Amino acid sequence: MTAKDFDRRRFLSAAALGGATIVGATALGGVDPDAAFAAPSPPLDPAVPASSFVEGRVSAIDDGTLLRVAGSHGERTSVRLTNATSVWKLHPVRPDAVEVGDGLYARGVEMPDGSIAADAVWVNIVNIDVVIRGIGRDRLVLGHHSGELIGRLSREHTTASYAGGALTQDLSRVRIGQHALVLGAWRPGDGAIDLARITVGH
């Protein structure tokens, strides 16, 4: 299963002005996981140029900060990470957590050399509708289209929301047969998903 098999939407990249001044995240939009799937919005600061959007797989990493990205339609883009870049991979992580083979959504500003200076990067993020088919101590079996996925549970990072309620770490009300929306980080190595959030009754 590839990253393109998931219900991916346009993801977002990074922000810089004049090659030096880094635009704050709030100027281009949120950096929480839901922002990866939100419709692009105009910058809050009129001095900030329109954001650019990148999606694809990381094919190479130069000097730990320049990601070479192969897009879903054959396009190739360079995404530059800075000390102001927000990186999400199940939870906020350091830029060095990005690996070759990861899928990403990125939001940012195009630089004079054509690269995208990254404000926010979401690594391997997926947001998909599933049916709960099995429940284990550290995993859920998820029905998605005609196949199954393994959703890995984390004591530290997996939360649930029931019928629009507040997020909780109590997963005891997740039941086999329920329809759910799961948000998490896809694992390229084995095709499983590390679960960040399970929404039941959405």
Number of C-alpha atoms within 10 A of each C-alpha: 10 10 20 12 7 15 11 18 15 17 25 29 31 33 33 25 15 8 13 7 9 19 22 17 19 12 18 28 21 15 21 14 23 11 15 29 17 14 10 18 10 14 15 11 11 9 9 17 18 16 25 20 19 26 27 27 23 23 16 16 18 10 7 14 15 18 23 20 25 20 17 13 8 9 11 17 18 22 28 25 25 18 11 17 26 24 26 25 23 24 17 15 13 13 18 11 13 23 16 13 17 21 27 29 24 27 31 30 28 25 17 9 8 11 18 28 30 34 33 31 31 29 31 25 31 26 22 14 18 20 20 22 18 15 15 10 7 10 17 20 19 25 18 15 9 5 7 15 17 19 26 21 20 15 9 9 14 22 20 24 22 17 9 11 12 9 14 13 14 12 14 7 11 19 15 14 13 13 20 23 17 23 24 26 24 26 19 15 8 9 14 20 25 25 26 24 23 25 20 21 13 12
